Amino acid sequence: MAITRAECQALDAEDPLKDFREEFSLPPGVIYLLGNSLGALPRRTPERVAHTVETEWGVHLGASWNTAGWWDLPQTTGDRIAPLIGARPGDVLAGDSTSVNIFKAVTAALPLRPDRRVIVSDLDNFPTDRYVVEGAARVLGPYEIRDIGGNGGSLDEALDDHVALVLLSHVDYRTGAMRDMAEVTARVHSAGALMIWDLCHSAGVVPVEVGEIDLAVGCTYKYLNGGPGAPAYIYVAPRHQEAVHNVVSGWHGHAAPFDFEPSYRPAPGVRRFAVGSPPVLSYAALGASLDIWERVDMAAVRAKSVALTSLFIELTDALCPEVALVTPRDPAGRGSQVSYRHADGYPVIRALADRGVVGDYREPEIIRFGFAPLYVRHVDVYDAATTMAEVLGGELWRDERYGRRLAVT
């Protein structure tokens, strides 16, 4: 091999992000390469949630809507997320799930192009994106959904003067391939369409700049470590904020909710995308993680992400000829994920988990590894690759228990 474990340890000793690992609670003996699905637990999260439960709720009760800032959590949390995607304060609202925010974004954008009746989606997007587009097209239709990726055509082939909007993922959830947001957005705009980006697999590992895009959505439970069910977020470009409407017109998005008017008037700006009561305990957990992110240099995160993924590819090339790389080798074309194809990928992933290396599996035949630079070390990458070589070389995955599917895979 081109690098030794001792050399990996030396790299970790010089890592400018090394101290952040202590901010997370990681089980002993586990190499956690699933940050692209659910981030690790920040050590201060239990304390923060306990304070919210025991003091804000238990002692101050309903007064905490004011004294603890519960009412404003969608906006104040959105302002804390904004720097991670290159947005300004006031342009991001945190709340609901990614799926709900995609629906809000799509149904808000379509009326801005009333004479266009085509939505471009990507068959390689995470399925919820396509499912929500189908639902939005039914609600506001008729709309044609024009697919790219998979067995569809290219984006350039799909774009014409009938396209109202394009919804794409910045980083592909299966392969880890990353698009050039600025370049793709410019192409979409040149065709007169609007651009919506899904940032779920890039925010927190890639320096994101929303730039000229129109709307974006993302989650906070992956690389941002907000915890299972953590609030998602929606970004709306300032130029659109007073023109768009939220079709899920809930009380929290009203211009004057405590006037209790019988009809809906949208709040100014991105606040109009608020819907119902914020899940305060989930915001508390996310807030503990954002305390960490406010101290992080994203350029250093990206540099380490490239180093970790490149190292894993180099080691796997040398040790594991049984798998085929599906992630781009060029670091500029990938996020913080490395994926391989193996005909028996599911039992391989199960066998790895039993040996302390946690990745996951996605159809068809894809084994994925997500590298969260705040807590994954170079030595973890070395150990993960050598463990995978043992599992594959010894065909340890053939144990029949590894072929039985779990409810969540």
Disulfide bonds with the S-S distance in Angstrom:
none
